[in-house]
């Protein structure tokens, strides 16, 4: 059985809760560590990389949710762990003024727990979403899930910022605790009786994780799609980290103008997601088409930026391509995962682990490549090297998507709207 639109939207509240919680360590905690505590900027970067690295456990969580025959406990339990880890990290910020060593130890534990919680909740949520939608609605479901993720991040960031005035470490712990409680309640509402509406899940094969991973990796479609996820997500996050510095170094934009540029790019991405999701809901277009078109348009935007064409239309083109890519990639991920009964969670975990590794590496690769290139080249040429490399990654991902999403044996040709 599949869910109606109302319950599908309700289920996606899980992603809003996850988005709201994960926005805090990336944005707020990053600022507090580097400004209020005057710690090196590399420290929060390493902590974020740690939480991505721990998400290599995603296949384990997906396999366990398959084997246990229910995903709700993993979703709800994962969100609870994420909420508690953020409170722990906020406590570390409170004691960071007087005992940096103890704070560092607390942050390592907190960010590791954060990665575990996101891995359990996020993987199980996507696996449930994959089984809760039929083929023609997967693109729309991916759009709703991603929009809720972004909305949750925006609301939590703005709301927390307002509630923190005037700032104090004690107030931080209290506000973060409130955010955590709200996220847990939202997750409970989102998942309440959802699995019962899906009917009885097929009996999974009770095999060990290692055997299940080998079986999944032996599938050419799953293996190639993992490569597609890695390449495309790597390119996606590389461009996120260098756009605003590029706007300042090469085009001379002020901080407020470069922030507006990023906002315009993100707005174009939202338009791309909504457009692709709406057309998919009306059986116009395919997930493969959106994935490939998104990669190609993103590459075109990066090439335009590298060639120092007008920055605003180039960034908007990049954002619009990113939006189409998200719908095609996430929808295809759900489709390929749901094709293998009894192993949907495991496959979603494998794809999610690839995504986490790519996102974790992106920051190091982008900044490292840029620093090396700027040591030998002008700023314009150095950024051009980075943008051209990112464009090549997106084009390679498009070629992989064309091949794996049209393999008849394992990934049948998608019908319009799928």
C-alpha positions as CSV (number, residue, x, y, z in Angstrom):
1,X,0.0,0.0,0.0
2,X,1.0,3.6,-0.5
3,X,0.2,6.8,1.4
4,X,-2.2,9.6,0.3
5,X,-1.0,13.1,-0.2
6,X,-2.0,14.2,3.3
7,X,-0.2,11.4,5.1
8,X,2.8,11.8,2.7
9,X,3.1,15.5,3.7
10,X,2.7,14.5,7.4
11,X,5.5,11.9,7.1
12,X,7.8,14.6,5.6
13,X,7.6,16.5,8.9
14,X,10.4,14.1,9.9
15,X,12.7,15.8,7.5
16,X,11.7,19.2,8.8
17,X,12.6,18.1,12.3
18,X,16.0,16.7,11.0
19,X,16.7,19.9,9.0
20,X,15.9,22.1,12.0
21,X,18.2,20.2,14.3
22,X,21.1,19.8,11.9
23,X,21.1,23.5,11.0
24,X,22.3,24.4,14.5
25,X,25.7,22.7,14.6
26,X,26.6,23.9,11.0
27,X,25.6,27.5,11.5
28,X,25.0,28.6,15.1
29,X,27.6,26.4,16.9
30,X,30.1,27.1,14.2
31,X,29.8,30.8,14.9
32,X,29.9,30.5,18.7
33,X,33.0,28.4,18.6
34,X,35.0,30.6,16.3
35,X,33.7,34.1,17.5
36,X,32.5,33.9,21.1
37,X,35.1,31.2,22.2
38,X,37.8,32.5,19.7
39,X,38.7,28.9,18.7
40,X,40.3,28.1,15.3
41,X,37.8,27.9,12.5
42,X,39.1,24.5,11.5
43,X,37.7,23.0,14.8
44,X,34.0,23.2,13.9
45,X,35.0,22.1,10.4
46,X,36.6,19.0,11.8
47,X,33.6,18.3,14.1
48,X,31.2,18.6,11.1
49,X,33.5,16.2,9.2
50,X,33.3,13.8,12.1
51,X,29.6,13.7,12.1
52,X,29.6,13.0,8.4
53,X,32.2,10.3,8.9
54,X,30.1,8.6,11.5
55,X,27.3,8.4,9.0
56,X,29.2,5.6,7.3
57,X,27.0,3.6,9.7
58,X,23.9,4.3,7.5
59,X,24.0,0.9,5.9
60,X,23.9,-0.7,9.3
61,X,20.9,1.3,10.3
62,X,19.1,0.6,7.1
63,X,19.8,-3.1,7.4
64,X,18.5,-3.2,11.0
65,X,15.3,-1.4,10.0
66,X,14.8,-3.9,7.3
67,X,15.5,-6.9,9.6
68,X,13.3,-5.5,12.4
69,X,10.3,-5.1,10.1
70,X,9.6,-1.5,11.3
71,X,11.3,1.9,10.7
72,X,9.4,4.1,13.1
73,X,11.5,3.2,16.2
74,X,14.7,4.0,14.3
75,X,13.3,7.4,13.0
76,X,12.0,8.5,16.4
77,X,15.0,7.1,18.3
78,X,17.4,8.7,15.9
79,X,15.8,12.2,16.3
80,X,15.9,11.8,20.1
81,X,19.7,11.1,19.9
82,X,20.2,14.1,17.6
83,X,18.3,16.3,20.0
84,X,20.3,15.1,23.0
85,X,23.6,15.4,21.2
86,X,22.9,19.1,20.4
87,X,22.1,19.8,24.1
88,X,25.4,18.1,25.0
89,X,27.2,20.2,22.4
90,X,25.6,23.4,23.8
91,X,26.8,22.4,27.3
92,X,30.3,22.1,25.8
93,X,30.0,25.6,24.5
94,X,29.0,26.8,28.0
95,X,32.1,25.3,29.7
96,X,34.4,26.1,26.7
97,X,35.3,29.5,28.3
98,X,36.9,27.9,31.3
99,X,37.9,24.4,30.2
100,X,38.7,24.0,26.5
101,X,40.0,20.5,26.9
102,X,36.8,19.2,28.5
103,X,34.7,21.1,25.9
104,X,36.6,19.4,23.1
105,X,36.0,16.0,24.6
106,X,32.3,16.8,25.0
107,X,32.0,18.0,21.4
108,X,33.7,14.9,20.0
109,X,31.1,12.7,21.8
110,X,28.2,15.0,20.8
111,X,29.1,15.2,17.1
112,X,29.7,11.5,16.9
113,X,26.3,10.9,18.5
114,X,24.8,13.5,16.1
115,X,26.1,11.4,13.1
116,X,24.7,8.2,14.6
117,X,21.3,9.8,15.1
118,X,21.1,11.4,11.7
119,X,22.2,8.1,10.1
120,X,19.5,6.1,11.9
121,X,16.6,8.6,11.5
122,X,17.5,9.9,8.0
123,X,18.1,6.5,6.4
124,X,14.9,4.9,7.9
125,X,12.9,8.0,6.9
126,X,14.0,7.8,3.3
127,X,13.4,4.1,3.2
128,X,9.9,4.5,4.5
129,X,9.2,7.3,2.1
130,X,10.5,5.0,-0.8
131,X,8.0,2.3,0.1
132,X,5.2,4.8,0.8
133,X,5.0,6.2,-2.7
134,X,4.4,4.6,-6.1
135,X,6.7,5.3,-9.0
136,X,4.9,8.3,-10.5
137,X,4.9,10.2,-7.2
138,X,8.5,9.6,-6.2
139,X,9.7,12.9,-7.8
140,X,7.0,14.9,-6.0
141,X,7.8,13.1,-2.7
142,X,11.5,13.9,-3.1
143,X,10.5,17.6,-3.6
144,X,8.3,17.7,-0.6
145,X,10.9,16.0,1.6
146,X,13.7,18.4,0.5
147,X,11.5,21.5,0.8
148,X,10.6,20.4,4.4
149,X,14.3,19.9,5.1
150,X,15.1,23.4,4.0
151,X,12.0,24.9,5.7
152,X,12.9,23.2,9.0
153,X,16.5,24.6,8.8
154,X,15.3,28.1,8.1
155,X,12.6,28.2,10.8
156,X,15.0,26.7,13.4
157,X,17.8,29.1,12.5
158,X,15.6,32.2,12.6
159,X,13.6,31.1,15.6
160,X,16.7,30.2,17.6
161,X,18.4,33.4,16.7
162,X,15.4,35.5,17.9
163,X,15.0,33.4,21.1
164,X,18.7,33.7,22.0
165,X,18.6,37.5,22.4
166,X,20.2,38.4,24.6
167,X,22.8,35.6,24.3
168,X,24.2,33.7,27.2
169,X,25.5,30.1,27.4
170,X,22.7,29.2,29.8
171,X,20.1,30.6,27.5
172,X,21.7,28.6,24.6
173,X,21.2,25.3,26.5
174,X,17.6,26.2,27.3
175,X,16.7,27.2,23.7
176,X,18.4,24.2,22.2
177,X,16.5,22.0,24.5
178,X,13.2,23.5,23.4
179,X,14.2,23.0,19.8
180,X,15.0,19.4,20.5
181,X,11.6,18.8,22.2
182,X,9.7,20.4,19.4
183,X,11.6,18.2,16.8
184,X,10.8,15.0,18.8
185,X,7.1,15.9,19.0
186,X,7.0,16.7,15.3
187,X,8.6,13.4,14.5
188,X,6.1,11.5,16.7
189,X,3.2,13.3,15.0
190,X,4.8,12.6,11.6
191,X,5.2,8.8,12.2
192,X,2.1,8.1,14.3
193,X,0.3,5.1,12.8
194,X,2.0,5.7,9.4
195,X,3.5,2.2,9.1
196,X,0.1,0.7,9.9
197,X,-1.3,2.4,6.9
198,X,1.3,0.8,4.6
199,X,0.1,-2.7,5.5
200,X,2.4,-5.6,6.3
201,X,5.9,-5.3,4.9
202,X,7.3,-8.3,3.0
203,X,9.3,-10.6,5.2
204,X,13.0,-9.6,4.9
205,X,15.8,-12.1,4.3
206,X,17.5,-12.5,7.7
207,X,21.1,-12.3,6.6
208,X,24.1,-10.7,8.2
209,X,25.0,-7.2,7.4
210,X,28.3,-8.2,5.7
211,X,26.5,-10.6,3.4
212,X,23.7,-8.1,2.6
213,X,26.3,-5.5,1.8
214,X,28.1,-7.9,-0.5
215,X,24.9,-8.8,-2.3
216,X,24.0,-5.1,-2.7
217,X,27.5,-4.2,-4.0
218,X,27.3,-7.1,-6.5
219,X,24.3,-5.4,-8.1
220,X,25.8,-3.3,-11.0
221,X,22.9,-0.8,-10.8
222,X,23.3,-0.2,-7.1
223,X,27.1,0.0,-7.4
224,X,27.0,2.5,-10.2
225,X,24.3,4.6,-8.6
226,X,26.5,4.8,-5.5
227,X,29.1,6.3,-7.8
228,X,26.6,8.7,-9.2
229,X,25.6,9.9,-5.7
230,X,29.2,10.3,-4.7
231,X,30.2,12.3,-7.8
232,X,27.1,14.5,-7.9
233,X,27.0,15.3,-4.1
234,X,30.8,16.0,-4.1
235,X,30.2,18.6,-6.9
236,X,27.1,19.9,-5.2
237,X,28.9,20.7,-1.9
238,X,32.1,21.9,-3.5
239,X,30.2,24.8,-5.2
240,X,28.5,25.6,-1.9
241,X,31.8,26.5,-0.2
242,X,33.5,28.6,-2.8
243,X,30.8,30.8,-4.4
244,X,30.8,33.6,-1.8
245,X,34.6,33.8,-1.6
246,X,34.7,33.9,-5.4
247,X,32.2,36.7,-5.4
248,X,34.4,38.7,-3.1
249,X,37.8,37.9,-4.5
250,X,37.0,38.1,-8.2
251,X,33.9,40.3,-8.5
252,X,34.5,42.5,-5.5
253,X,31.1,42.0,-3.9
254,X,30.6,43.0,-0.3
255,X,29.7,40.4,2.3
256,X,26.0,41.5,2.2
257,X,25.9,41.3,-1.6
258,X,27.6,37.9,-1.7
259,X,25.0,36.7,0.8
260,X,22.2,38.0,-1.4
261,X,23.9,36.2,-4.3
262,X,23.8,32.9,-2.4
263,X,20.2,33.6,-1.5
264,X,19.3,34.1,-5.2
265,X,21.1,30.8,-6.0
266,X,19.1,29.0,-3.3
267,X,15.9,30.6,-4.5
268,X,16.5,29.4,-8.0
269,X,17.2,25.9,-6.6
270,X,13.8,26.0,-4.8
271,X,12.1,27.0,-8.1
272,X,13.8,24.1,-9.8
273,X,12.7,21.6,-7.2
274,X,9.1,22.8,-7.2
275,X,9.0,22.8,-11.0
276,X,10.4,19.3,-11.3
277,X,8.3,17.9,-8.5
278,X,5.1,19.5,-9.9
279,X,5.7,18.2,-13.4
280,X,6.5,14.8,-12.1
281,X,3.2,14.7,-10.2
282,X,1.4,15.4,-13.5
283,X,3.4,12.6,-15.3
284,X,5.5,15.1,-17.2
285,X,9.2,14.2,-17.3
286,X,11.2,11.4,-15.7
287,X,13.5,11.1,-12.7
288,X,16.3,10.3,-15.1
289,X,15.6,13.4,-17.1
290,X,15.6,15.7,-14.1
291,X,18.8,14.1,-12.7
292,X,20.7,14.4,-16.0
293,X,19.3,17.9,-16.8
294,X,20.1,19.1,-13.3
295,X,23.7,17.9,-13.6
296,X,24.2,19.4,-17.0
297,X,22.7,22.8,-16.1
298,X,24.7,22.9,-12.9
299,X,27.8,22.2,-14.9
300,X,26.9,25.0,-17.3
301,X,26.5,27.4,-14.4
302,X,29.9,26.4,-13.0
303,X,31.5,26.8,-16.5
304,X,30.0,30.3,-16.8
305,X,31.3,31.2,-13.3
306,X,34.7,29.9,-14.2
307,X,34.7,31.9,-17.5
308,X,33.9,35.0,-15.4
309,X,30.6,35.6,-17.2
310,X,28.0,37.8,-15.4
311,X,27.9,36.3,-11.9
312,X,24.2,36.7,-11.1
313,X,22.7,34.8,-14.1
314,X,25.5,32.2,-13.8
315,X,24.7,31.6,-10.1
316,X,21.0,31.4,-10.8
317,X,21.6,28.8,-13.5
318,X,23.7,26.8,-11.1
319,X,21.0,27.0,-8.5
320,X,18.2,26.0,-10.9
321,X,20.3,23.0,-12.1
322,X,20.9,22.0,-8.4
323,X,17.1,22.0,-7.8
324,X,16.4,19.8,-10.7
325,X,19.2,17.5,-9.7
326,X,17.9,17.1,-6.2
327,X,14.5,15.9,-7.4
328,X,16.0,13.5,-9.9
329,X,18.7,12.1,-7.6
330,X,16.6,11.7,-4.5
331,X,13.6,10.3,-6.4
332,X,15.9,7.8,-8.3
333,X,17.5,6.9,-4.9
334,X,14.0,6.0,-3.6
335,X,13.1,4.1,-6.8
336,X,16.2,2.0,-6.8
337,X,16.0,1.3,-3.1
338,X,12.4,0.2,-3.2
339,X,13.0,-2.2,-6.1
340,X,14.6,-4.8,-3.8
341,X,12.0,-6.0,-1.3
342,X,13.4,-6.6,2.2
343,X,16.6,-4.5,1.5
344,X,15.2,-1.0,0.9
345,X,16.8,0.3,4.1
346,X,20.1,-1.2,3.4
347,X,20.3,0.2,-0.1
348,X,19.2,3.6,1.2
349,X,21.9,3.3,3.8
350,X,24.6,2.5,1.2
351,X,23.5,5.5,-0.9
352,X,23.4,7.7,2.2
353,X,26.9,6.7,3.3
354,X,28.2,7.6,-0.1
355,X,26.5,11.0,0.2
356,X,27.9,11.6,3.7
357,X,31.5,10.7,2.6
358,X,31.2,13.1,-0.4
359,X,29.8,15.9,1.7
360,X,32.5,15.5,4.3
361,X,35.3,15.5,1.7
362,X,33.9,18.5,-0.2
363,X,35.0,21.1,2.3
364,X,38.6,19.8,2.5
365,X,38.9,19.3,-1.3
366,X,37.4,22.7,-2.3
367,X,39.4,24.8,0.2
368,X,42.6,22.8,-0.3
369,X,42.4,22.9,-4.1
370,X,41.7,26.6,-4.0
371,X,44.6,27.4,-1.7
372,X,47.0,25.5,-3.8
373,X,45.8,27.1,-7.0
374,X,45.9,30.6,-5.6
375,X,49.5,30.0,-4.6
376,X,50.5,29.7,-8.3
377,X,47.7,31.5,-10.2
378,X,45.7,34.7,-10.1
379,X,42.4,34.6,-8.2
380,X,40.4,34.5,-11.4
381,X,42.4,31.5,-12.7
382,X,42.4,29.7,-9.4
383,X,38.7,29.9,-9.0
384,X,38.3,28.9,-12.6
385,X,40.3,25.7,-11.9
386,X,37.9,24.8,-9.1
387,X,34.7,25.6,-11.0
388,X,35.9,23.7,-14.1
389,X,36.8,20.7,-11.9
390,X,33.3,20.8,-10.3
391,X,31.7,21.0,-13.7
392,X,33.6,18.0,-14.9
393,X,32.3,16.1,-11.8
394,X,28.7,17.0,-12.6
395,X,29.1,16.0,-16.3
396,X,30.6,12.7,-15.2
397,X,27.6,12.2,-12.9
398,X,25.2,12.9,-15.7
399,X,26.9,10.2,-17.9
400,X,26.6,7.7,-15.0
401,X,22.9,8.6,-14.5
402,X,22.2,8.1,-18.2
403,X,23.7,4.6,-18.1
404,X,22.4,3.3,-14.8
405,X,18.9,4.6,-15.1
406,X,18.3,2.9,-18.4
407,X,19.7,-0.5,-17.6
408,X,16.8,-2.9,-18.4
409,X,17.9,-5.8,-16.1
410,X,18.1,-3.9,-12.8
411,X,16.8,-0.4,-13.3
412,X,14.0,-0.5,-15.9
413,X,13.4,2.5,-18.2
414,X,11.4,5.0,-16.2
415,X,7.9,5.8,-17.4
416,X,6.9,9.5,-17.6
417,X,6.5,10.9,-14.2
418,X,8.5,8.3,-12.4
